[in-house]
Amino acid sequence: MPNFGKIDNRTPTWLSKLRVDIIALRKRQQELESLLMNPPFMKEGCITVQYRTCGRADCRCMDKADPFRHGPYHYLVVQNNKENGVRQKRITNKKDIDLLLGYKKYTQWLVEYKKINEEIEKKFELMRKRRCHG
Protein backbone atom coordinates (compact mmCIF):
# COMPACT_ATOMS: atom_id res chain seq x y z
CA MET A 1 0.00 0.00 0.00
CA PRO A 2 1.46 3.39 -0.98
CA ASN A 3 2.43 5.85 1.73
CA PHE A 4 0.17 8.87 1.19
CA GLY A 5 1.45 10.58 4.32
CA LYS A 6 4.91 11.42 2.94
CA ILE A 7 4.88 14.34 0.53
CA ASP A 8 7.93 14.89 -1.60
CA ASN A 9 9.13 18.39 -2.60
CA ARG A 10 8.73 17.53 -6.28
CA THR A 11 5.06 16.62 -5.83
CA PRO A 12 2.73 19.16 -7.44
CA THR A 13 0.58 21.12 -4.99
CA TRP A 14 -2.70 19.84 -6.45
CA LEU A 15 -1.55 16.26 -5.90
CA SER A 16 -0.45 16.97 -2.33
CA LYS A 17 -3.86 18.51 -1.58
CA LEU A 18 -5.70 15.50 -3.02
CA ARG A 19 -3.57 13.13 -0.95
CA VAL A 20 -4.23 15.08 2.26
CA ASP A 21 -7.98 15.08 1.47
CA ILE A 22 -7.96 11.33 0.83
CA ILE A 23 -6.09 10.66 4.09
CA ALA A 24 -8.71 12.65 6.05
CA LEU A 25 -11.58 10.87 4.28
CA ARG A 26 -10.03 7.46 4.92
CA LYS A 27 -9.66 8.26 8.61
CA ARG A 28 -13.39 9.03 8.89
CA GLN A 29 -14.13 5.98 6.74
CA GLN A 30 -12.27 3.76 9.24
CA GLU A 31 -14.17 5.33 12.17
CA LEU A 32 -17.47 4.60 10.41
CA GLU A 33 -16.38 1.02 9.61
CA SER A 34 -15.73 0.46 13.30
CA LEU A 35 -19.18 1.82 14.22
CA LEU A 36 -20.91 -0.21 11.50
CA MET A 37 -19.13 -3.43 12.50
CA ASN A 38 -20.30 -3.00 16.12
CA PRO A 39 -23.83 -1.67 15.64
CA PRO A 40 -25.99 -0.52 18.54
CA PHE A 41 -29.00 -2.59 19.51
CA MET A 42 -31.76 -1.41 17.25
CA LYS A 43 -35.26 -1.83 15.97
CA GLU A 44 -36.24 -0.90 12.42
CA GLY A 45 -38.82 1.82 11.88
CA CYS A 46 -39.54 5.51 12.26
CA ILE A 47 -40.77 7.38 15.29
CA THR A 48 -43.70 9.75 14.95
CA VAL A 49 -45.06 12.03 17.63
CA GLN A 50 -48.80 12.53 17.76
CA TYR A 51 -51.27 14.55 19.82
CA ARG A 52 -54.73 13.04 20.03
CA THR A 53 -58.27 13.61 21.20
CA CYS A 54 -59.89 11.28 23.71
CA GLY A 55 -63.45 11.62 22.46
CA ARG A 56 -65.06 12.73 25.73
CA ALA A 57 -67.42 15.63 24.99
CA ASP A 58 -66.51 17.51 28.19
CA CYS A 59 -62.71 17.29 27.67
CA ARG A 60 -60.63 20.30 26.64
CA CYS A 61 -59.28 18.32 23.67
CA MET A 62 -62.75 18.55 22.10
CA ASP A 63 -63.02 22.34 22.39
CA LYS A 64 -63.79 23.62 18.88
CA ALA A 65 -62.26 27.09 19.39
CA ASP A 66 -59.06 26.16 21.24
CA PRO A 67 -58.49 22.38 21.43
CA PHE A 68 -55.73 21.17 23.75
CA ARG A 69 -54.90 17.65 22.60
CA HIS A 70 -53.40 14.88 24.71
CA GLY A 71 -49.81 13.86 24.19
CA PRO A 72 -47.18 13.72 23.00
CA TYR A 73 -47.52 10.03 22.19
CA HIS A 74 -44.70 8.24 20.38
CA TYR A 75 -45.51 5.67 17.71
CA LEU A 76 -43.38 3.19 15.83
CA VAL A 77 -44.22 3.23 12.14
CA VAL A 78 -43.08 0.27 10.03
CA GLN A 79 -43.84 -0.76 6.50
CA ASN A 80 -46.13 -3.76 6.32
CA ASN A 81 -45.08 -5.68 3.19
CA LYS A 82 -47.97 -8.16 3.39
CA GLU A 83 -50.63 -5.46 3.08
CA ASN A 84 -48.58 -2.87 1.12
CA GLY A 85 -49.14 -0.28 3.81
CA VAL A 86 -47.78 0.94 7.10
CA ARG A 87 -48.40 -0.21 10.64
CA GLN A 88 -48.30 1.91 13.80
CA LYS A 89 -47.61 0.74 17.33
CA ARG A 90 -47.57 3.00 20.36
CA ILE A 91 -44.24 3.14 22.16
CA THR A 92 -44.68 3.29 25.90
CA ASN A 93 -41.14 2.97 27.23
CA LYS A 94 -37.83 4.73 26.69
CA LYS A 95 -36.02 1.49 25.85
CA ASP A 96 -38.00 1.11 22.61
CA ILE A 97 -37.29 4.73 21.68
CA ASP A 98 -33.57 4.11 22.24
CA LEU A 99 -33.72 1.02 19.99
CA LEU A 100 -35.30 3.10 17.24
CA LEU A 101 -32.76 5.87 17.64
CA GLY A 102 -30.02 3.21 17.33
CA TYR A 103 -31.48 2.21 13.95
CA LYS A 104 -31.61 5.85 12.87
CA LYS A 105 -27.93 6.36 13.82
CA TYR A 106 -26.93 3.20 11.99
CA THR A 107 -28.65 4.29 8.77
CA GLN A 108 -27.05 7.75 9.04
CA TRP A 109 -23.62 6.11 9.36
CA LEU A 110 -24.33 4.00 6.25
CA VAL A 111 -25.29 7.08 4.24
CA GLU A 112 -22.18 8.96 5.38
CA TYR A 113 -19.98 5.92 4.59
CA LYS A 114 -21.39 5.75 1.06
CA LYS A 115 -20.79 9.48 0.50
CA ILE A 116 -17.20 9.20 1.72
CA ASN A 117 -16.57 6.26 -0.64
CA GLU A 118 -17.94 8.30 -3.55
CA GLU A 119 -15.79 11.29 -2.57
CA ILE A 120 -12.64 9.14 -2.40
CA GLU A 121 -13.43 7.67 -5.84
CA LYS A 122 -13.87 11.19 -7.27
CA LYS A 123 -10.53 12.30 -5.85
CA PHE A 124 -8.71 9.25 -7.27
CA GLU A 125 -10.37 9.83 -10.64
CA LEU A 126 -9.31 13.48 -10.57
CA MET A 127 -5.78 12.38 -9.66
CA ARG A 128 -5.73 9.90 -12.56
CA LYS A 129 -7.03 12.47 -15.08
CA ARG A 130 -4.56 15.15 -13.99
CA ARG A 131 -1.62 12.72 -14.20
CA CYS A 132 -2.65 11.53 -17.65
CA HIS A 133 -3.08 15.06 -19.02
CA GLY A 134 -0.09 16.63 -17.28
Residue frames relative to the residue before (quaternion, step in Angstrom):
aa qw qx qy qz dx dy dz
M 1.0000 0.0000 0.0000 0.0000 0.00 0.00 0.00
P 0.4632 -0.6999 0.4657 0.2805 3.60 -0.80 0.98
N 0.4212 -0.6837 0.5376 0.2571 3.54 -1.20 0.63
F 0.1625 -0.8172 0.5492 0.0643 3.58 -0.27 1.28
G 0.5547 0.6379 -0.3834 0.3721 3.58 1.23 -0.26
K 0.6961 0.4500 -0.2650 0.4926 3.60 1.04 -0.78
I 0.0774 -0.7964 0.5996 0.0153 3.56 -0.73 1.06
D 0.3163 -0.7743 0.5331 0.1269 3.49 -0.67 1.20
N 0.5988 -0.5999 0.3966 0.3526 3.63 -1.08 0.66
R 0.6731 0.4899 -0.3024 0.4642 3.59 1.14 -0.52
T 0.5067 0.6523 -0.4249 0.3704 3.59 1.25 -0.14
P 0.4702 -0.6727 0.4850 0.3020 3.59 -0.84 0.91
T 0.6199 -0.5837 0.3813 0.3601 3.57 -1.10 0.71
W 0.6377 0.5367 -0.3391 0.4363 3.60 0.92 -0.82
L 0.6631 0.4987 -0.3021 0.4694 3.57 1.04 -0.80
S 0.6236 0.5344 -0.3328 0.4634 3.58 1.02 -0.78
K 0.6553 0.5116 -0.3096 0.4615 3.59 0.96 -0.88
L 0.6478 0.5105 -0.3231 0.4640 3.59 0.94 -0.83
R 0.6502 0.5216 -0.3156 0.4534 3.58 0.95 -0.84
V 0.6470 0.5075 -0.3138 0.4748 3.58 0.95 -0.87
D 0.6433 0.5203 -0.3165 0.4640 3.60 0.98 -0.85
I 0.6643 0.5060 -0.3001 0.4611 3.57 0.93 -0.91
I 0.6275 0.5331 -0.3356 0.4576 3.59 0.99 -0.80
A 0.6643 0.4959 -0.3013 0.4713 3.60 0.92 -0.89
L 0.6585 0.5055 -0.3084 0.4644 3.59 0.95 -0.85
R 0.6592 0.5076 -0.3109 0.4594 3.58 0.98 -0.82
K 0.6016 0.5513 -0.3620 0.4506 3.58 1.06 -0.66
R 0.6786 0.4630 -0.2878 0.4923 3.60 0.89 -0.93
Q 0.6014 0.5654 -0.3470 0.4453 3.58 1.06 -0.74
Q 0.6670 0.4917 -0.2961 0.4750 3.60 0.95 -0.86
E 0.6201 0.5305 -0.3437 0.4647 3.61 1.03 -0.73
L 0.6699 0.4939 -0.2920 0.4712 3.57 0.96 -0.90
E 0.6116 0.5457 -0.3504 0.4532 3.60 1.02 -0.77
S 0.6454 0.5214 -0.3155 0.4605 3.56 0.96 -0.85
L 0.6648 0.4939 -0.2977 0.4748 3.59 0.96 -0.87
L 0.6902 0.4884 -0.2809 0.4540 3.58 0.93 -0.90
M 0.6599 0.5017 -0.3069 0.4675 3.59 1.11 -0.62
N 0.7481 0.2453 -0.1598 0.5955 3.59 1.25 -0.37
P 0.0175 -0.8618 0.5069 0.0120 3.58 0.64 1.10
P 0.5348 -0.5952 0.4781 0.3622 3.56 -1.23 0.46
F 0.5851 -0.5019 0.4528 0.4479 3.57 -1.23 0.22
M 0.0517 0.8307 -0.5483 0.0813 3.55 -0.86 0.88
K 0.2033 -0.7167 0.6543 0.1300 3.45 -1.43 0.30
E 0.4195 -0.7272 0.4854 0.2442 3.58 -0.83 0.97
G 0.5397 0.6116 -0.4710 0.3359 3.55 -1.07 0.79
C 0.4204 -0.6697 0.5467 0.2755 3.53 -1.35 0.04
I 0.3456 -0.7081 0.5740 0.2229 3.53 -1.20 0.57
T 0.0466 -0.7613 0.6450 0.0460 3.55 -1.00 0.85
V 0.2705 -0.7306 0.6048 0.1653 3.53 -1.19 0.61
Q 0.0188 -0.8148 0.5782 -0.0367 3.55 -0.79 1.03
Y 0.2092 -0.7118 0.6561 0.1385 3.52 -1.29 0.60
R 0.0940 -0.8458 0.5250 -0.0128 3.56 -0.74 1.05
T 0.4169 -0.6460 0.5677 0.2942 3.50 -1.39 0.19
C 0.4202 -0.7224 0.4927 0.2423 3.57 -1.12 0.64
G 0.5132 -0.6790 0.3996 0.3405 3.57 1.18 -0.39
R 0.5375 0.6027 -0.4201 0.4141 3.61 1.22 -0.21
A 0.4989 -0.6964 0.4369 0.2742 3.59 -0.76 1.04
D 0.7303 0.4311 -0.2402 0.4725 3.61 1.03 -0.74
C 0.5286 0.6427 -0.4077 0.3759 3.65 1.22 0.06
R 0.5797 -0.6150 0.4187 0.3321 3.56 -1.11 0.71
C 0.5779 0.5844 -0.3907 0.4145 3.61 1.17 -0.35
M 0.6856 0.4759 -0.2765 0.4765 3.59 1.23 -0.40
D 0.4048 0.7151 -0.4723 0.3189 3.59 1.28 0.04
K 0.4115 -0.7412 0.4778 0.2302 3.59 -0.64 1.12
A 0.7035 0.4801 -0.2711 0.4484 3.61 0.92 -0.89
D 0.8196 -0.0050 0.0626 0.5695 3.59 0.82 -0.97
P 0.0389 -0.8392 0.5421 0.0199 3.62 0.40 1.17
F 0.1413 -0.7528 0.6382 0.0779 3.56 -1.09 0.78
R 0.1896 -0.8413 0.5000 0.0789 3.55 -0.02 1.32
H 0.5315 -0.6219 0.4833 0.3118 3.53 -1.30 0.47
G 0.4954 0.6436 -0.4862 0.3224 3.54 -1.08 0.69
P 0.5382 0.0590 -0.7674 -0.3434 1.52 -2.39 -0.57
Y 0.2094 -0.7325 0.6347 0.1293 3.52 -1.23 0.70
H 0.2789 -0.7617 0.5655 0.1491 3.56 -0.95 0.90
Y 0.0794 -0.7973 0.5982 0.0096 3.55 -0.94 0.95
L 0.3415 -0.6809 0.6095 0.2195 3.50 -1.21 0.71
V 0.0942 -0.7832 0.6138 0.0307 3.55 -0.82 1.02
V 0.0422 0.7924 -0.6048 0.0672 3.57 -0.72 1.12
Q 0.5060 -0.6331 0.4903 0.3206 3.51 -1.18 0.61
N 0.2279 -0.7612 0.5966 0.1126 3.54 -0.92 0.96
N 0.2762 -0.8150 0.4894 0.1413 3.59 -0.14 1.30
K 0.6138 0.5757 -0.3562 0.4062 3.59 1.08 -0.65
E 0.7893 0.2924 -0.1338 0.5231 3.56 1.00 -0.86
N 0.3906 -0.7399 0.4571 0.3017 3.61 1.31 0.08
G 0.6146 0.5093 -0.3657 0.4787 3.55 0.89 0.93
V 0.5052 -0.6128 0.4898 0.3596 3.53 -1.23 -0.46
R 0.2344 -0.7521 0.6034 0.1235 3.52 -1.25 0.56
Q 0.1855 -0.7790 0.5922 0.0896 3.57 -1.04 0.83
K 0.0045 -0.7679 0.6406 0.0016 3.54 -1.10 0.77
R 0.4320 -0.7074 0.4945 0.2615 3.56 -0.83 0.96
I 0.2713 -0.7438 0.5933 0.1452 3.54 -0.97 0.94
T 0.1308 -0.8367 0.5305 0.0376 3.55 -0.63 1.10
N 0.7820 0.2732 -0.1931 0.5259 3.62 1.14 -0.17
K 0.6377 -0.5731 0.3812 0.3458 3.53 -1.22 0.62
K 0.5757 0.6055 -0.3794 0.3975 3.59 1.07 -0.64
D 0.6662 0.4933 -0.3023 0.4705 3.59 0.95 -0.87
I 0.6233 0.5242 -0.3405 0.4699 3.59 1.03 -0.74
D 0.6465 0.5155 -0.3183 0.4636 3.60 0.97 -0.82
L 0.6315 0.5273 -0.3327 0.4609 3.60 1.03 -0.76
L 0.6653 0.4916 -0.2984 0.4761 3.57 1.01 -0.79
L 0.6436 0.5073 -0.3242 0.4727 3.57 1.01 -0.74
G 0.5886 0.5588 -0.3580 0.4616 3.60 1.15 -0.61
Y 0.6452 0.5080 -0.3102 0.4790 3.59 1.00 -0.81
K 0.6428 0.5258 -0.3195 0.4564 3.57 0.98 -0.86
K 0.6468 0.5125 -0.3130 0.4701 3.60 0.96 -0.88
Y 0.6518 0.5332 -0.3121 0.4397 3.55 0.91 -0.95
T 0.6827 0.4707 -0.2952 0.4745 3.59 0.90 -0.88
Q 0.6139 0.5307 -0.3513 0.4669 3.61 1.08 -0.62
W 0.6376 0.5161 -0.3262 0.4697 3.59 1.02 -0.80
L 0.6361 0.5295 -0.3297 0.4543 3.61 0.99 -0.78
V 0.6525 0.5090 -0.3105 0.4677 3.57 0.95 -0.89
E 0.6644 0.4965 -0.3035 0.4689 3.59 0.91 -0.91
Y 0.6293 0.5412 -0.3264 0.4523 3.60 1.00 -0.84
K 0.6545 0.5083 -0.3056 0.4688 3.58 0.96 -0.89
K 0.6577 0.5090 -0.3116 0.4596 3.61 0.93 -0.86
I 0.6431 0.5137 -0.3235 0.4669 3.58 0.99 -0.82
N 0.6348 0.5250 -0.3311 0.4602 3.61 0.96 -0.82
E 0.6550 0.5044 -0.3073 0.4713 3.58 0.97 -0.86
E 0.6518 0.5159 -0.3116 0.4604 3.59 0.98 -0.85
I 0.6386 0.5101 -0.3269 0.4745 3.61 0.97 -0.80
E 0.6404 0.5205 -0.3240 0.4626 3.60 0.95 -0.86
K 0.6438 0.5239 -0.3223 0.4552 3.60 0.95 -0.86
K 0.6732 0.4986 -0.2995 0.4566 3.57 0.94 -0.91
F 0.6488 0.4912 -0.3243 0.4823 3.62 1.00 -0.73
E 0.6353 0.5189 -0.3300 0.4672 3.59 1.02 -0.73
L 0.6356 0.5134 -0.3180 0.4810 3.57 1.01 -0.82
M 0.6319 0.5328 -0.3161 0.4658 3.57 1.00 -0.86
R 0.6696 0.5029 -0.2947 0.4602 3.58 0.92 -0.94
K 0.6660 0.5045 -0.3009 0.4598 3.59 0.92 -0.91
R 0.6739 0.4965 -0.3024 0.4559 3.58 0.89 -0.89
R 0.6568 0.5033 -0.3152 0.4646 3.60 1.02 -0.75
C 0.6616 0.5118 -0.3034 0.4564 3.57 1.03 -0.78
H 0.7718 0.3504 -0.1671 0.5035 3.58 1.02 -0.81
G 0.5783 -0.6095 0.3685 0.3979 3.58 1.25 0.29
